[in-house]
Amino acid sequence: MAWSQTQIQKCHGKLSPLEKTKSAIIGEGGMWALFERYKLFREESSKAIQLDSKIQQLFWLLGYLCETVEGVPFNELANYLTENLKEKSKPQFKKELIILGKTEAEIDIWFTFSDISLKNKARKLNTETIYNSIQKAAPLIQQYKRLTEEIEQSPNTKQIESVDKLYREIEQLESSDSYLAQALLETSQVPHWDIDESTGGS
């Protein structure tokens, strides 16, 4: 499949202004650095870390949508599985994997992932819908920026509640926006694996 770099680049172009805003804040240590700076926030630093992580996840998901607008390229595990399953039946390949030290439960997860990978390789996304997801994220990123500025200018404990609220709003967006929810599902379906172990290396 030929990936349309034009579509991917255009999508990243839509995301780029927000990425710059986020990177400028994260580059300075993010919300966590601000919480650590002021004594009245320090005991709540874990909430700041959670928000920073949630912001990073949101951008990662949006970037993933841009990168996979015309399908999800195979990762190494998907390549390994599909190439072997072209030549062998599942029961035959399963026996080989058991010899390599894999459990039946692990192998079942891998085979499910192989089927999902084949399906997702050909799935398409609507670029306008991705852009809509980016637009929904924009106010939350701006809110993140404003909140860091407010804390720098006039720190007060009410801002801890604002950090909590923003975290919940991003979480809500990720679950309610159909494409972000799809990105979460697709990326969560990639199982842990050890390349050397799976191929019998050392």
Phi, psi and omega in degrees: 000134179269119180281135179277098180296331179297314179296317181296314181295320178297319179296313178297329177297324177293327183276337188305314180300321178291323179299320179295319178298313180296314183297324179297323180283311180297325179297335178267008179106356177068194180297326181302316181298322178293318180296324179288334183289325186251130184300322184292346179256343195303322181290346181253020184301331180298327178292324178293319178299317180298319179293315178303316180295321180293320176299314180298319179297318180302315179292324179296319179294317179295319177297321178299317179298318178298316184290335186246027182302329181249020178127162182261112179299148177297139167270184184298321180295315180298319177299313182301314182291311184293323178296318179291322182283350171288328187258340187228155173284162178299316178300320180294313181294326179298318178299318179297318181292325177296320177298326179282359174103007179276144176276161179297323179297316178298316182296320178298320177297317180297316181294323175298318179296322177300316179295318179296319181298318178297320179292315184286337180298329183259358183285148182244152173241154177270121184298323181295326178290323175297316179300324178295322176296320178297319179296324178293326181285332187306312181298329180288324177292319177295325178295320176300315179297312181299320181295319177296322179293319179296319180294320179296323185277319185207079183294134173209158188294340178297335181291339175296319177296323180295323177296315177301315183296317181295320177303313181295324180293321178292318178299319179296318179299316182296330180270333185267331178283124189299320182286321177294320177296322178295318179297318177299316181295311183298317182287333179285343182277355179279114184281158172291142175204157179245114185301309183299317180296318184292331183256006175084014179280184181253000000 
